[in-house]
Amino acid sequence: MSTFDYTVLDNAIEQFGNKESSLISILQSAQEHYRYLPKEVFPYLAEKLGISEAKIYGVATFYENFSLEQKGKYVIKVCDGTACHVRHSVPILEALRKELGLSEEKKTTDDLMFTVETVACLGACSSAPAITLNNEIYPTMTPESAVALIKSLKENA
């Protein structure tokens, strides 16, 4: 069993300060590094910042950008905003889930390679339907082009 590396948290605390007002910035640094917020983050930051674990958890669960579940190396967000939805984003989502053996409940593959999520809007309405792969926008997608992208990533892994 490996021990948790708190260096990322210590560096963020050093950069942003060990005060409550720095919490979101510190959580963002942790999320960027780990791709989610591991359970070890909460008691450690509570002690270092002098605030309750419950308060930290409340912040982490309030903001949609934070995740308490481990994500894959490749995070794919399928837009389901109005423009994408009417241009058939749902079949893209279904094709990705089928290709990766995922569902609405199971968002990440067992090998932690892929996570598929839906978002309300990517802000790429003129390019609908759109997805992002690790925050890079892929415009005018089809179920076939989405599956081809997955296959390409698997081949180059």
C-alpha positions, 0 to 999 in steps of 0.5 A: 500500500503506497502512502499519499504524497502531500507535496502538491497540497503543501506547494499549493498552500505555500503558493496561495497561503494557509487561510480559508480564502485560499481553499478553492485555489488549493482544491483546484491545484489538487484537482489539476494534479490528481484529476479528482479530490482524493479523500486524503485531501480533506483531513489534511487541509482541515488541519493545515487551514484550520477549518472543518472537513465538512466545510471543505467537503461542502465547497468541493461538492458545491462546485461542479468542476470538482470531482470526488471520483477518480477520472480517467487519463482522457476525460471526454465531455459530451455537450447536451446543451440545446444546440448540441442536443438538437443536432444529435449529441445523445447518439454520440454519448451512447456510442462512446458509452457502448464503445467503452462499456460505460453507463450513466452510473459508471463514468470511468473505465476500470483501467482509468483510461477514459471518463465520459461525462455530460455537460450543459454547455461547452460554449461551442454552439456554432460547432454543434454537436461538440465534445471536449477531450481533456478540455480540447474542443472537437466540433461537429462530431458524429457517433462514428467520429467519436468512436474513431477518436477513442480507437485512435487513443487506444492504439496510441496508448 
